[in-house]
């Protein structure tokens, strides 16, 4: 069940309708993305910090919140630059980010609303500054692609752990999930 981040990125671009035009728009606003990245990180971590469970995770270890803030700022700016035109390096980095979320215990129930907070705050800035709808649309699409990488990391890590521990085949595992979902 090993995920190939490059194939996954390509599939997500098609599913989200992330186009070359979106990439060009994001690139043209890369400086603006860099300017607001730290403020978006402030909103993001303020939101997460209001949750007791997340606040504990965020403040585990000396300087963790500072490092996370820097990482968020870099991540946010990379959405505008695409690192390598949203190619293999971008896909590999997004996959690594997803795995880190799983490893440190930031669950989907935290990631999805936190991403919504980012989208909401960026939307407010876009409106205040009179930025184009095409920028808003492109940012929404790339945010959803990035979110899909994080969400898929949970699926892949969990599935791989179950298969490794039980010795089940992937086919059996998928049938069990489908059967279980029908019974809920």
C-alpha positions as CSV (number, residue, x, y, z in Angstrom):
1,X,0.0,0.0,0.0
2,X,3.0,2.3,-0.2
3,X,2.1,5.7,-1.6
4,X,4.1,7.2,-4.4
5,X,3.9,11.0,-3.6
6,X,4.6,11.9,-7.2
7,X,1.7,9.8,-8.6
8,X,-0.5,11.1,-5.8
9,X,0.4,14.7,-6.5
10,X,-0.5,14.2,-10.2
11,X,-3.8,12.6,-9.3
12,X,-4.6,15.4,-6.8
13,X,-3.9,18.1,-9.4
14,X,-6.4,16.5,-11.7
15,X,-9.0,16.0,-9.0
16,X,-8.7,19.5,-7.6
17,X,-8.5,21.1,-11.1
18,X,-5.1,22.6,-10.2
19,X,-3.9,24.1,-13.5
20,X,-0.9,25.7,-15.0
21,X,-2.8,29.0,-14.7
22,X,-3.2,28.4,-11.0
23,X,0.5,27.9,-10.7
24,X,1.3,31.1,-12.7
25,X,-1.1,33.1,-10.4
26,X,0.5,31.7,-7.3
27,X,4.0,32.3,-8.5
28,X,3.1,35.9,-9.4
29,X,2.0,36.4,-5.8
30,X,5.0,34.6,-4.2
31,X,6.3,37.8,-2.5
32,X,2.9,38.6,-1.1
33,X,2.7,35.0,0.2
34,X,6.0,35.4,1.9
35,X,4.9,38.7,3.4
36,X,1.8,37.3,5.1
37,X,3.1,33.8,5.9
38,X,4.1,34.7,9.5
39,X,0.8,36.3,10.2
40,X,-1.0,33.2,8.9
41,X,1.2,31.1,11.2
42,X,0.1,33.3,14.1
43,X,-3.6,32.7,13.2
44,X,-3.0,28.9,12.7
45,X,-1.2,28.4,16.0
46,X,-3.6,30.7,18.0
47,X,-6.4,28.5,16.8
48,X,-4.6,25.3,17.6
49,X,-3.4,26.6,21.0
50,X,-7.0,27.1,22.2
51,X,-7.4,23.3,22.2
52,X,-6.0,21.7,25.3
53,X,-4.7,18.5,23.5
54,X,-3.1,20.5,20.7
55,X,-1.6,23.0,23.0
56,X,0.2,20.2,24.8
57,X,1.5,18.8,21.6
58,X,2.6,22.3,20.4
59,X,4.5,23.1,23.5
60,X,6.2,19.7,24.0
61,X,9.9,20.4,24.2
62,X,11.8,23.6,24.4
63,X,11.4,25.8,21.3
64,X,9.0,23.5,19.5
65,X,6.3,26.2,18.9
66,X,9.0,28.5,17.5
67,X,10.3,25.7,15.1
68,X,6.7,24.9,14.1
69,X,6.0,28.6,13.4
70,X,9.1,28.6,11.1
71,X,8.0,25.4,9.4
72,X,4.5,26.7,8.8
73,X,5.9,30.0,7.3
74,X,8.1,28.0,4.9
75,X,5.1,25.6,4.0
76,X,2.8,28.6,3.4
77,X,5.3,30.3,1.1
78,X,6.0,27.1,-0.8
79,X,2.4,26.9,-1.8
80,X,3.1,30.0,-3.9
81,X,6.4,28.9,-5.3
82,X,5.8,25.2,-5.8
83,X,9.4,24.5,-4.9
84,X,10.0,22.8,-8.3
85,X,6.8,23.9,-10.1
86,X,4.7,21.6,-7.9
87,X,6.8,18.6,-9.1
88,X,8.6,15.7,-7.3
89,X,10.3,17.9,-4.6
90,X,6.9,19.5,-3.7
91,X,5.2,16.1,-3.6
92,X,8.0,14.6,-1.4
93,X,7.9,17.6,1.0
94,X,4.1,17.4,1.3
95,X,4.3,13.7,2.0
96,X,6.9,14.2,4.6
97,X,4.8,16.9,6.3
98,X,1.9,14.4,6.4
99,X,4.1,11.8,8.0
100,X,5.3,14.2,10.6
101,X,1.7,15.1,11.5
102,X,1.0,11.4,12.1
103,X,4.3,10.9,14.1
104,X,3.7,13.7,16.5
105,X,0.0,12.9,17.0
106,X,-1.8,15.8,15.3
107,X,-5.0,14.0,14.3
108,X,-7.3,14.8,11.3
109,X,-9.8,16.3,13.7
110,X,-7.3,19.0,14.3
111,X,-5.8,19.4,10.8
112,X,-9.0,20.0,8.9
113,X,-10.4,22.8,11.0
114,X,-6.9,24.3,11.3
115,X,-6.6,24.4,7.5
116,X,-10.1,25.9,7.3
117,X,-8.8,28.7,9.6
118,X,-5.9,29.3,7.3
119,X,-8.2,29.5,4.3
120,X,-10.6,31.8,6.2
121,X,-7.8,34.2,7.3
122,X,-6.2,34.3,3.8
123,X,-9.6,35.0,2.4
124,X,-10.0,38.0,4.6
125,X,-6.6,39.3,3.6
126,X,-7.4,38.8,-0.1
127,X,-10.7,40.7,0.3
128,X,-9.1,43.6,2.3
129,X,-6.3,43.9,-0.2
130,X,-8.5,43.5,-3.2
131,X,-6.6,40.5,-4.6
132,X,-8.1,38.5,-7.5
133,X,-10.6,35.7,-7.3
134,X,-8.1,33.7,-9.4
135,X,-5.6,33.9,-6.5
136,X,-8.3,32.8,-4.0
137,X,-9.3,29.9,-6.2
138,X,-5.7,28.8,-6.8
139,X,-4.9,29.0,-3.1
140,X,-8.0,27.0,-2.2
141,X,-7.0,24.3,-4.6
142,X,-3.4,24.0,-3.4
143,X,-4.5,24.0,0.2
144,X,-6.8,21.1,-0.5
145,X,-4.0,19.2,-2.2
146,X,-1.8,19.8,0.8
147,X,-4.5,18.7,3.2
148,X,-5.1,15.6,1.1
149,X,-1.4,14.7,1.6
150,X,-1.7,15.0,5.4
151,X,-5.0,13.0,5.5
152,X,-3.6,10.3,3.3
153,X,-0.6,9.9,5.6
154,X,-3.0,8.8,8.3
155,X,-4.5,6.2,6.0
156,X,-1.2,4.9,4.8
157,X,0.5,4.7,8.2
158,X,-2.5,3.0,9.8
159,X,-3.1,0.6,7.0
160,X,0.6,-0.4,6.8
161,X,0.7,-0.9,10.6
162,X,-2.3,-3.2,10.5
163,X,-1.0,-5.2,7.6
164,X,2.4,-5.6,9.2
165,X,1.0,-6.6,12.6
166,X,-1.6,-9.0,11.4
167,X,-0.1,-10.4,8.2
168,X,-3.3,-9.8,6.4
169,X,-3.3,-9.2,2.7
170,X,-4.3,-5.7,1.4
171,X,-7.4,-7.2,-0.3
172,X,-8.6,-8.7,3.0
173,X,-8.0,-5.5,4.8
174,X,-10.0,-3.5,2.3
175,X,-12.9,-5.9,2.5
176,X,-12.9,-5.7,6.3
177,X,-13.0,-1.9,6.1
178,X,-15.8,-2.0,3.6
179,X,-17.8,-4.5,5.6
180,X,-17.2,-2.5,8.8
181,X,-18.3,0.7,7.2
182,X,-21.5,-0.9,6.0
183,X,-22.3,-2.0,9.6
184,X,-22.0,1.5,11.1
